[in-house]
Amino acid sequence: MSFEPKIIGFLCNWCSYTGADLAGTARMKYPANLMSIRVMCSGRVDPGFVLDAFRRGADGVLVCGCHPGDCHYVDGNHKCMRRMPLTRRIMKGMGIDPARLRLEWVSASEGARFREIVSEFTEQLRRMGPLELKEIEFDPALEGAHHA
């Protein structure tokens, strides 16, 4: 049995979600590995959302927003773009390969592009294999140690 990655996609309401909808209504075939979560803006995607998706079993996270210069909220996608390096550094510190997070710009008219992105990312994650997060063990003896 081959590994099928679980992908959480945070899609901006105004462009990327509509692009995904276009791919679906045009009956474009792409892997069913993506669970889409519609957010009003990619700028709303906090690093905590991404990390929580991994903690809850995602093998990869896809964040899609409007193309720079076309954000419904003017600069939300720029905020998202600035958060990605921080998010990747946190992931690396947690032992998660930063390649498991992908950021893409997809407009409402780019259903075919959305299909390609999901297909490529799914294949990449299949090659990487399942994400195996190490449980962070809590040592009660260390509680309060920083106060000593």
C-alpha positions as CSV (number, residue, x, y, z in Angstrom):
1,M,0.0,0.0,0.0
2,S,1.5,3.3,-1.0
3,F,1.6,6.3,1.3
4,E,-1.0,9.0,0.7
5,P,-0.1,12.3,2.3
6,K,-2.6,14.4,4.2
7,I,-2.3,18.1,3.1
8,I,-4.0,21.0,4.8
9,G,-4.6,24.0,2.5
10,F,-5.2,27.5,3.7
11,L,-6.8,29.2,0.8
12,C,-7.6,32.9,0.5
13,N,-11.4,33.5,0.0
14,W,-11.0,36.0,-2.8
15,C,-8.5,34.3,-5.2
16,S,-7.2,30.9,-4.3
17,Y,-10.4,29.3,-3.0
18,T,-12.1,30.5,-6.1
19,G,-9.3,29.1,-8.2
20,A,-9.7,25.8,-6.5
21,D,-13.5,26.0,-7.1
22,L,-12.8,26.6,-10.8
23,A,-10.6,23.5,-10.9
24,G,-13.4,21.5,-9.4
25,T,-16.2,22.9,-11.6
26,A,-14.1,22.4,-14.7
27,R,-13.6,18.8,-13.6
28,M,-9.8,19.1,-13.6
29,K,-8.4,16.0,-12.0
30,Y,-6.0,16.3,-9.1
31,P,-5.2,14.3,-6.0
32,A,-7.8,14.3,-3.3
33,N,-5.2,14.6,-0.6
34,L,-5.9,18.3,0.1
35,M,-8.3,19.4,2.8
36,S,-9.1,23.1,2.1
37,I,-9.7,25.6,4.8
38,R,-11.0,29.0,3.5
39,V,-9.5,32.0,5.2
40,M,-10.4,35.6,4.3
41,C,-6.8,36.4,3.5
42,S,-3.5,34.6,3.3
43,G,-2.3,37.3,5.7
44,R,-4.5,35.8,8.3
45,V,-2.5,32.5,8.3
46,D,-0.6,32.6,11.5
47,P,2.5,30.3,12.1
48,G,0.4,28.7,14.9
49,F,-2.2,27.5,12.3
50,V,0.6,25.8,10.3
51,L,2.2,24.2,13.3
52,D,-1.2,23.1,14.6
53,A,-2.0,21.4,11.3
54,F,1.3,19.4,11.6
55,R,0.5,18.5,15.2
56,R,-2.9,17.2,14.1
57,G,-1.5,14.9,11.5
58,A,-0.8,16.8,8.3
59,D,2.1,15.7,6.2
60,G,2.2,19.0,4.4
61,V,0.6,22.5,4.5
62,L,-0.2,24.6,1.4
63,V,-0.9,28.3,1.8
64,C,-2.4,30.0,-1.2
65,G,-3.1,33.7,-1.6
66,C,-3.8,36.4,-4.2
67,H,-0.9,37.4,-6.4
68,P,1.2,40.3,-4.9
69,G,-0.4,43.5,-5.9
70,D,-3.9,41.9,-6.2
71,C,-4.7,41.4,-2.5
72,H,-8.3,42.2,-1.6
73,Y,-7.0,43.6,1.7
74,V,-4.1,45.5,0.0
75,D,-1.1,43.9,1.6
76,G,-2.3,40.8,3.4
77,N,-0.3,38.6,1.1
78,H,2.8,40.6,1.9
79,K,2.2,39.9,5.6
80,C,1.9,36.2,4.7
81,M,5.1,36.3,2.7
82,R,7.0,37.9,5.6
83,R,5.7,35.2,8.0
84,M,6.8,32.2,6.0
85,P,10.6,32.4,6.8
86,L,9.7,32.6,10.5
87,T,7.3,29.7,10.2
88,R,9.9,27.6,8.4
89,R,12.6,28.4,11.1
90,I,10.1,27.2,13.8
91,M,9.4,24.1,11.8
92,K,13.0,23.3,11.5
93,G,13.5,23.7,15.2
94,M,10.7,21.2,15.8
95,G,12.3,18.7,13.4
96,I,9.9,19.3,10.5
97,D,11.4,19.7,7.1
98,P,10.6,23.3,5.9
99,A,9.8,21.8,2.4
100,R,6.6,20.5,3.9
101,L,5.2,24.0,3.8
102,R,4.5,25.5,0.5
103,L,3.3,29.1,-0.4
104,E,1.8,29.8,-3.7
105,W,-0.1,32.7,-5.4
106,V,-3.2,31.5,-7.3
107,S,-5.8,33.8,-8.8
108,A,-9.5,33.1,-9.2
109,S,-8.9,32.3,-12.9
110,E,-6.0,29.9,-12.4
111,G,-7.8,26.6,-11.8
112,A,-5.2,24.7,-13.9
113,R,-2.4,26.2,-11.9
114,F,-4.1,25.2,-8.7
115,R,-4.4,21.6,-10.0
116,E,-0.7,21.6,-10.9
117,I,0.4,22.9,-7.5
118,V,-1.6,20.3,-5.6
119,S,-0.4,17.5,-7.9
120,E,3.3,18.5,-7.5
121,F,3.1,19.0,-3.8
122,T,1.3,15.7,-3.3
123,E,4.1,13.9,-5.3
124,Q,6.8,15.7,-3.4
125,L,5.3,14.7,0.0
126,R,4.8,11.1,-1.3
127,R,8.6,11.0,-1.9
128,M,9.3,12.5,1.5
129,G,7.1,10.0,3.3
130,P,4.9,10.5,6.3
131,L,5.7,13.2,8.8
132,E,6.9,11.6,12.0
133,L,6.8,14.2,14.8
134,K,8.8,13.4,17.9
135,E,6.8,13.9,21.0
136,I,8.4,16.5,23.1
137,E,8.7,14.9,26.5
138,F,8.0,17.1,29.5
139,D,10.4,16.6,32.4
140,P,8.6,17.6,35.7
141,A,12.0,18.0,37.4
142,L,12.7,20.9,35.1
143,E,9.6,22.8,36.1
144,G,10.6,26.0,37.7
145,A,14.3,25.3,37.0
146,H,14.6,28.6,35.1
147,H,13.7,30.4,38.4
148,A,16.5,28.8,40.4
